[in-house]
Amino acid sequence: MLLIRPPGVYPPQGDTELLASCVRRERLDGSSRVLDLCTGTGAVALAAARDGASVTAVDLSVRAVLAAWLNTRLRRRRVRLRRGDLLTPVAGQRFDLITANPPYVPVRPDTGSPGRGAALAWDAGPDGRLVLDRLCGAAPGRLARGGVLLVVQSSLADVPATLAALRRAGLRTAVAARSRQPFGPVMTARAGLFERLGLIAPGEREEELVVVRGVREH
């Protein structure tokens, strides 16, 4: 899928496609309410809108919101775009499906905060869980009964911690999809850091991408 992506907006990559493939397996129709967090170019929101679902997409980046707006309009998909931090722009609303491709790349332990500009799309604290932990705490409460949460992340950001956090929040959890891929430019630049942190073996230059699926049954 060719998408407009201005400078500074996270480009759709393997994690985007893996998450979108899981979205396409969910049962969505014109009555489904979907929330896509960290939408970037809007690729996952477009996948969710294919069958007429009511989709809201959120991103912290002004450029990302603009890119998503253009891409959804060009494909004639009705997607509401909101700028803001995770679930803040949709306070009080519940959804049948929440999707997220949050930042999950670890940064140096002495880094005080995530990067700026485009780096906000991937920098996620020393353990890669700066946004993931917030998401796991906030998203389950916004699911309707029977609602589904789909989150994609790297294995370097502690997948078991995501599964455990969502279970504590009352969701039935499982790994919905896995895919191994070579490091891209961001991960390659930090490979030495990952080796020192013990996240990868010396010389390893691949990561496993994982989609975690959580279901609110009650």
C-alpha positions in Angstrom: 0.0 0.0 0.0 1.5 3.3 -1.1 1.0 6.0 1.5 1.9 9.7 1.8 4.6 10.1 4.4 6.1 13.5 5.1 9.5 13.8 6.8 9.4 13.0 10.5 6.5 10.5 10.2 7.2 6.8 11.1 7.1 4.8 7.8 5.0 1.6 7.6 7.4 -1.3 8.2 7.2 -5.0 9.2 5.5 -4.2 12.5 2.8 -2.2 10.7 2.0 -5.0 8.3 2.0 -7.6 11.0 -0.5 -5.6 13.1 -2.6 -4.9 10.0 -2.7 -8.6 9.2 -4.1 -9.3 12.6 -6.7 -6.5 12.2 -7.9 -8.1 9.0 -8.6 -11.3 10.9 -10.9 -9.6 13.4 -14.7 -9.6 12.7 -15.5 -6.0 11.9 -18.6 -4.4 10.4 -20.5 -1.2 10.2 -21.4 -1.3 14.0 -17.8 -1.9 15.1 -16.0 0.9 17.0 -12.2 0.9 16.4 -9.5 3.0 18.0 -6.0 3.1 16.4 -3.3 4.5 18.6 0.1 5.8 17.4 -1.5 5.8 13.9 1.5 7.2 12.0 0.5 7.3 8.3 -2.9 5.7 9.1 -2.1 2.3 7.6 -3.6 0.2 10.4 -6.6 2.5 10.6 -7.2 2.0 6.9 -7.1 -1.8 7.4 -9.7 -1.5 10.2 -12.0 0.8 8.1 -12.3 -1.7 5.2 -15.7 -3.0 6.2 -17.3 0.2 7.3 -16.2 0.2 10.9 -16.3 3.5 12.8 -12.6 4.2 13.2 -10.8 6.9 15.3 -7.1 7.3 14.9 -4.8 9.1 17.3 -1.2 10.3 17.2 0.9 12.7 19.2 2.6 14.1 16.1 0.9 16.9 14.1 2.7 15.6 10.9 1.4 12.1 11.5 -2.2 13.3 11.9 -1.9 15.3 8.7 -0.4 12.3 6.8 -3.1 10.0 8.1 -5.8 12.5 7.2 -4.5 12.7 3.6 -4.1 8.9 3.3 -7.6 8.1 4.5 -9.2 10.8 2.3 -7.3 9.6 -0.8 -8.7 6.1 -0.2 -12.2 7.4 0.7 -12.2 5.9 4.1 -14.1 7.6 6.9 -11.6 7.9 9.8 -11.7 10.5 12.5 -8.3 11.9 13.3 -7.3 13.2 16.7 -4.0 14.6 17.9 -3.0 13.8 21.5 -1.4 11.4 24.0 -2.7 7.8 23.7 -6.3 7.7 25.0 -6.6 11.3 26.1 -8.4 12.5 23.0 -11.1 9.8 23.4 -11.9 10.2 27.1 -14.9 8.3 28.3 -15.4 6.3 25.0 -15.3 2.6 24.7 -14.3 0.5 21.7 -14.7 -3.0 20.2 -11.2 -3.0 18.9 -8.1 -1.0 20.0 -4.9 -1.3 18.0 -1.5 0.2 18.8 2.0 0.3 17.3 3.7 2.2 20.1 7.3 3.2 20.6 9.2 0.2 21.9 12.9 0.7 21.1 15.2 0.8 24.2 17.5 3.8 24.6 20.6 4.3 26.6 19.9 4.1 30.4 21.4 7.6 30.9 19.0 9.2 28.5 16.6 11.3 30.4 13.7 11.3 28.0 12.7 10.0 24.6 14.1 11.7 21.6 12.5 14.5 19.6 10.9 14.7 16.2 10.8 11.4 14.4 12.5 9.6 17.3 9.3 10.0 19.3 7.9 7.2 17.2 10.4 4.6 18.5 12.3 5.8 21.6 10.8 4.2 24.6 13.0 4.5 27.7 15.9 2.2 28.9 13.7 -1.0 28.7 11.6 -0.1 25.8 8.4 0.0 27.9 7.9 3.7 28.6 4.7 3.7 26.4 3.9 0.0 26.5 3.3 0.1 30.3 1.1 3.1 30.1 -0.9 1.5 27.3 -1.3 -1.7 29.2 -2.6 0.2 32.1 -5.1 2.4 30.3 -6.4 0.6 27.2 -8.2 -2.4 28.9 -10.6 -0.1 30.6 -11.6 1.4 27.3 -12.7 -1.9 25.8 -16.4 -2.8 25.5 -17.4 -6.2 26.7 -15.9 -8.7 24.2 -13.6 -6.0 22.9 -10.1 -6.8 21.6 -6.8 -5.1 22.1 -4.0 -5.7 19.6 -0.5 -4.4 20.4 2.6 -4.9 18.3 6.1 -4.7 19.8 9.6 -6.1 19.6 10.8 -9.1 21.6 13.5 -6.7 22.9 10.8 -4.9 24.9 9.8 -7.8 27.1 6.7 -9.5 25.6 6.0 -11.5 28.8 5.7 -8.2 30.7 3.0 -7.1 28.2 1.1 -10.4 28.5 1.3 -10.2 32.4 0.2 -6.6 32.6 -2.9 -7.2 30.4 -3.8 -10.3 32.4 -3.7 -8.3 35.6 -6.0 -5.8 33.9 -8.5 -8.6 33.4 -7.9 -9.5 29.7 -7.5 -13.0 28.3 -4.2 -12.8 26.4 -2.3 -14.6 23.8 0.3 -14.0 21.1 -1.6 -13.5 17.9 1.3 -13.3 15.5 5.1 -13.5 15.3 7.6 -12.5 12.6 11.4 -12.3 12.6 13.1 -9.6 10.6 16.5 -8.1 10.2 17.3 -4.9 12.1 16.4 -1.7 10.4 18.5 1.5 10.6 17.3 2.5 14.1 17.9 -0.9 15.6 21.2 -1.4 13.8 22.5 1.9 15.2 21.8 0.6 18.7 22.9 -2.9 18.3 26.0 -2.3 20.5 23.7 -1.0 23.2 21.4 -4.0 23.0 24.4 -6.3 23.3 25.6 -4.5 26.4 22.2 -4.8 27.9 22.0 -8.5 27.1 19.0 -8.1 24.9 20.7 -9.8 21.9 23.6 -12.1 21.5 26.9 -10.7 20.2 26.6 -10.3 16.4 22.8 -10.8 16.4 21.0 -8.5 14.1 17.5 -9.7 14.0 14.4 -9.1 16.2 11.2 -10.9 16.6 8.0 -8.8 16.2 5.1 -9.9 18.2 1.4 -9.0 18.2 -0.2 -9.5 21.6 -4.0 -9.9 21.6 -6.1 -9.3 24.7 -9.9 -9.9 25.0 -12.1 -8.3 27.6 -14.6 -11.1 28.4 -16.6 -9.4 31.1 
